[in-house]
Amino acid sequence: MTKANADEIFNKRLERHHDELKWLYMELYDNDSMFAELCTNMYLFYRDRRNPLKARDKIRENDPCWFRKNDMLGMMLYIDNFAGNLKGVEQKLSYFKDCNVNYIHLMPFLDSPKEHSDGGYAVANFRKVRPDLGTMKDLARLADVCHEKGLNLCMDFVMNHTSEEHEWAVRAREGDGEYMSRYFFYDNYDIPAQFEKTVPQVFPTTAPGNFTYLPEIGHYVMTSFYPYQWDLNYKNPRVFNEMMYNFLFFANQGMDVIRIDAVPYIWKELGTSCRNLKQVHTIVRMMRMIGEIICPSVLLLGEVVMEPEKVVPYFGTVEKPECHMLYNVTTMATTWNSVATRDIRLLKRQMDIVNNLPGEYTFLNYLRCHDDIGWGLDYPFLTQWEMREVPHKRFLNDYFTGKIPGSVSRGELYNDDPVTQDARFCGTTASMCGIESAEYEKDQVKWEAAIGLDIMLHAYMLSQSGIPMLYSGDEIGQLNDYSYREEPEKAADSRYIHRGKFRWDLAEQRKDKKSLQGRIFDALTRLEQIRKQEPVFDASARVCTYDVHNNSILCITREAAGDKFFGIYNFADQPETAWMQEDGPYTDLLTGMDITLHDLTVPGHGFYWVKKQ
Ligand code: GLC
């Protein structure tokens, strides 16, 4: 591409967004010079973008729904747990093919102090990979190799805060006002005290309070998360500009998806909850436009762990989009509620809410991620069955920690707050489904039931509306790893229970169809292949729930390309009947046999994937 051609593309894209971008920038910062600087740097990042990435941009600009195809399947993993370092990941790429995965989320890998890292979410240097994981060159190379193999790469962009060891924080701690103004510094507790009146706590027991006192300079600094994670002050245009340069830097390393960490928190205002303020949306919208100008192949995935009304606005509007994808967090938590209660009514309602949103909105579906599960359910709806928030949360936590008779789940609580009586839960999918307890008790019947539940939940997740994301290790039924308790820097954070090392020795067993690993891996592979082959799994499909008049059976229908699919999932332990009368003929997609949808009996924790012929 000649320079003139390239400039023309850049100018055309800039022209499309310039007025809105400038308008929003001025609204927040009223600073022409900083806007001019932003534009100059945008051009420089565009100029430096490698040609293969520019080619990717062009293809995806012409196919903006590229990521909504039925072959999209994600997997999230920690580089060190999975393969030691970035080069190790490169050597293991064939494993993703085995798993039908074409989208890899590399958990935080930037330089971060070992003792104070929050799993890598306390970034000390945005331009440096954690030395034991490799170098920026290794990352860019991995991206190139992934692209050659049809794989997409995702990384976290921790925008809300830096580590206290980041250069800005170090200089701020030295009392340099230029850098102090990039954070929230106060020389007495008056304003922090006012903030504390309205701002909830993220880590009430592991890191109480939203401010940290720095005795060496006699100042308080805002720390919404851990005391070593200092909140950035986006009222300062220098912060916004520099963070956009970091974003573009990662895009130019070849990232396909940028996960914007903790995005609701990035704007603070006294007298508010400091969550989801309108300026956050201005910033995300600007980021989307900046991405579309320099690297339109790159997707924004917003991490908004909030109730649905708060999540959806992060898609923006159809004319003025913000994030391309958001986590389907309430559905995830509600799924586990159905596992514990064997009752799908709340889940059905939650899915109806999601399914009624505009088709352009794409959710990322998952059963587990690296974080705890918070029980953010629709409690006003649950009250009709006498289920109240505090006791119900207690029930769920007791259930999943295995304290309730009959509960087979194993795991640990997280941030068990005696004040709000709130606690969240940690554990792997397999342990939550009962595989750990069954193996411990050497109980074959329970083991079979637990495997059945695990597979059923994956089948259900793969048929939800949106893009599925597996948590590395779940494909071989990995159990809780209690070894974190022995590591001082991890011991206080029970999320590490489900962040164990990937067990390659166990993964080898996936070829043995009778082993736990083989059973789960094989079932998932079959489901993933069907999903890839059947156009009815395209993200553009019309997805609905279907009432089968049984509170334990969830039925999902998908319609696309003239096909109709039924996913029928029994959350109860015993066989249940899906009371339905649908005239066929139908095919059971798993066996290829004919099946009739007349009052279908579904085995305990069983499921059917059925397609109209
Ligand atoms: C996000 C991450 C979580 C981290 C927090 C602070 O919520 O998922 O792991 O602790 O941000 O960065």
Residues whose N, C-alpha, C, O or C-beta is under 5 A from the ligand:
A	BS01	GLC	D118 Y121 F225 D261 A262 D371
